[in-house]
Amino acid sequence: MANFTDLVPFVTTPWEVIEEMLDMAKVTEDDYIIDLGSGDGRILILAAKKFGTKGLGIEIDKDLVREAFELAIKEGVEDLVDFKQGDLFELDFSKATVLTLYLFPDINLKLRPKIWEMPSGTRVISHRFDMGDWEPTETRTIELADGKKHTVFLWVIP
């Protein structure tokens, strides 16, 4: 397993940004979300709570995987979400209808060929970082109460 913990540090996505991500991707209970670098699981947990959406989070840090499971149980959605410790480059994420990312641009670019193989109509949503010259379908910038701006990118696989 490659060691990406130093390359992609855990930074939480604010709840308001997650709401925007889910809105942009038009998430419903019929979706299956895979969150690459899922951290504490908050994207999947919020989608499960709000829409009944099922999902899988892949995270390199075993402590964050444990934290995600604990949060899922606390929020009552442990039957809808799953979290695995592993290398996101080794994961088959072709079953996702929505793929969420909060990874550095170089990691996004390395994943892009695999993402392009996903089924037509799959929505790919990234907090903060784009995919190089791949033009997003939609981009939104939101400003939070603390004055910080967050950009969210959406692509739809043709």
C-alpha positions in Angstrom: 0.0 0.0 0.0 1.4 3.4 -1.0 1.9 5.8 1.9 -0.2 8.8 1.0 -0.8 10.0 4.6 2.0 12.6 4.2 0.9 13.5 0.7 -2.8 14.2 1.4 -3.2 15.3 5.0 -6.6 15.0 6.6 -8.5 18.3 6.4 -12.2 18.2 7.1 -14.7 19.5 4.6 -17.1 21.9 6.3 -20.7 20.7 6.5 -21.9 23.6 4.4 -19.5 22.6 1.6 -20.7 19.0 1.8 -24.3 20.2 1.4 -23.2 22.1 -1.7 -21.4 19.1 -3.1 -24.5 16.9 -2.6 -26.7 19.5 -4.2 -24.4 20.0 -7.2 -24.3 16.2 -7.8 -28.1 16.0 -7.3 -27.7 13.0 -4.9 -30.7 10.8 -4.3 -31.4 7.6 -2.4 -30.8 5.8 -5.7 -27.2 6.8 -5.8 -24.1 4.9 -4.6 -21.4 7.3 -3.5 -17.7 6.4 -3.3 -15.6 8.9 -1.3 -11.9 8.7 -2.1 -10.0 9.8 1.0 -13.1 9.7 3.1 -11.5 10.9 6.4 -14.0 10.8 9.2 -16.8 9.8 6.8 -18.8 13.0 7.0 -19.7 13.2 3.3 -21.2 9.7 3.2 -22.8 10.0 6.6 -24.6 13.3 5.6 -25.8 11.8 2.3 -27.1 8.7 4.1 -28.9 10.8 6.7 -30.3 13.3 4.3 -31.2 11.1 1.3 -30.8 7.4 2.5 -27.9 7.1 0.0 -25.6 4.1 0.3 -21.9 4.6 0.0 -18.3 3.4 0.5 -15.4 5.4 1.9 -11.8 4.5 1.2 -9.3 6.0 3.6 -5.6 5.2 4.2 -5.6 6.1 7.9 -7.0 3.3 10.0 -7.8 5.7 12.9 -10.0 7.8 10.6 -11.7 4.6 9.4 -12.5 3.7 13.0 -13.7 7.3 13.6 -16.0 7.1 10.5 -17.5 3.9 11.7 -18.1 5.4 15.2 -19.8 8.5 13.6 -21.9 6.3 11.3 -23.2 4.4 14.3 -23.8 7.5 16.3 -25.8 9.0 13.4 -27.7 5.7 12.8 -26.6 5.1 9.3 -24.2 2.2 9.8 -26.4 0.0 7.6 -26.0 2.4 4.6 -22.3 3.2 4.7 -19.1 1.3 4.8 -15.5 2.4 5.2 -12.4 0.5 4.2 -8.8 1.2 4.9 -6.8 1.0 1.7 -5.1 2.6 -1.2 -7.5 4.5 -3.4 -5.4 3.6 -6.5 -6.2 -0.1 -5.9 -10.0 0.4 -5.4 -12.5 -0.5 -8.1 -14.8 2.5 -7.9 -16.7 1.7 -11.1 -20.0 1.0 -9.2 -20.3 4.6 -8.0 -22.9 6.8 -9.5 -21.3 9.7 -7.6 -17.5 9.9 -6.8 -16.4 12.5 -4.2 -12.8 13.8 -3.8 -10.9 16.2 -1.7 -7.4 15.3 -2.9 -4.5 17.3 -4.2 -4.4 18.1 -7.9 -1.6 15.7 -8.7 -3.5 12.8 -7.1 -6.7 13.9 -9.1 -4.7 13.8 -12.3 -3.3 10.4 -11.5 -6.9 9.1 -10.9 -8.3 10.8 -14.0 -7.7 7.9 -16.5 -9.5 5.5 -14.2 -12.3 8.1 -13.6 -12.8 8.5 -17.3 -13.5 4.7 -17.6 -16.5 5.1 -15.3 -20.0 4.7 -16.7 -21.6 7.6 -18.6 -23.6 9.8 -16.3 -21.4 9.3 -13.3 -21.0 12.5 -11.3 -17.6 13.4 -10.0 -17.4 16.1 -7.4 -14.3 17.6 -6.0 -13.8 20.1 -3.1 -11.2 22.7 -3.9 -9.1 21.0 -6.5 -9.7 20.6 -10.2 -8.6 18.0 -12.8 -6.2 20.0 -14.9 -7.5 20.7 -18.4 -10.7 18.7 -17.9 -13.3 21.4 -18.0 -15.9 21.0 -15.2 -19.6 20.8 -16.0 -20.2 23.2 -13.1 -18.1 25.2 -10.6 -19.4 26.9 -7.5 -17.6 29.1 -5.0 -19.3 29.5 -1.6 -18.2 31.8 1.2 -18.7 30.6 4.7 -19.5 32.7 7.8 -15.8 32.7 8.7 -15.1 34.5 5.4 -13.3 31.5 3.8 -14.2 30.7 0.2 -14.5 27.1 -1.0 -14.7 26.0 -4.6 -16.5 22.9 -5.6 -16.1 21.3 -9.1 -18.6 18.9 -10.8 -17.9 16.8 -13.8 -20.3 14.4 -15.5 -18.8 11.4 -17.3 -20.0 11.6 -21.0 
